[in-house]
């Protein structure tokens, strides 16, 4: 609250939920496997454990369900967009794509729900759709750290969709 003269002004903020509709309320009992990305659900979270996946992928003991990241990718439910453009980008496209793929692998080590849905060309620029807003931010910052340039973040109303523009 702020004071103006003798009256108190009350500021109202509309509460807007930004819950992820793909995160399940009821967790599977025990472990589960994602057949698409090989993530393992264990201890109430999704992790990457290739050894566990290889050991139990052919058995019926562990249920196979799509993780929230893969469900978003299948439905093309993007929560982050990264736009890359400029003459420098055209010259160094392979190097920048290598940085992006390396950063995605690092991010998936922490959280396997971070995935790239698709990459495509549109209006002379490359567009990368991601399953989480955090991955899009991470990709934009990684490219900026490596090559500088102009980096712009544009957030949606509920702060769950982000568009990141990098140009050089």
ZIFEN-V653054 format. One record per pair of residues at least 24 apart in sequence whose C-alpha atoms are under 8 Angstrom apart, sorted by the first residue. I is the first residue (numbers start at 1). GAP is how many residues later the second one is. Records with the same first field share a line. If there is no record, write none. Layout:
I: GAP / GAP
This chain:
16: 142
17: 141
18: 140 / 141 / 142
22: 46 / 47 / 49 / 50
23: 45
24: 44
31: 31 / 32
32: 30 / 31 / 32 / 33
33: 24 / 29 / 30 / 31 / 32 / 33
34: 30 / 31 / 32 / 33
35: 29 / 30 / 31
36: 30 / 34
37: 33
39: 28 / 73
46: 65 / 66 / 67
47: 62 / 63 / 64 / 65
48: 60 / 61 / 64
67: 46
68: 45
69: 43 / 44 / 45 / 46 / 62
70: 43 / 45
72: 45 / 59
73: 42 / 43 / 44 / 58
74: 43
76: 41
77: 54
78: 39 / 51 / 52 / 53 / 54 / 83
79: 50 / 51 / 52 / 53 / 54 / 81 / 82 / 83
80: 49 / 50 / 51 / 52 / 53 / 54 / 55 / 56 / 57 / 81 / 82 / 83 / 84
81: 46 / 47 / 48 / 49 / 55 / 81 / 82 / 83
82: 44 / 45 / 46 / 47 / 54 / 57 / 58 / 81 / 82 / 83 / 84
83: 42 / 43 / 44 / 45 / 80 / 81 / 82 / 83
84: 41 / 42 / 43 / 81 / 82 / 83
85: 39 / 40 / 41 / 81 / 82 / 83
86: 39 / 81 / 82
87: 81
88: 80
89: 78 / 79
96: 47
99: 43 / 44
100: 39 / 42 / 43
103: 35 / 36 / 39
104: 31 / 35
107: 28
133: 27 / 28 / 29
136: 26 / 27 / 28
137: 25 / 27
140: 24 / 25 / 26
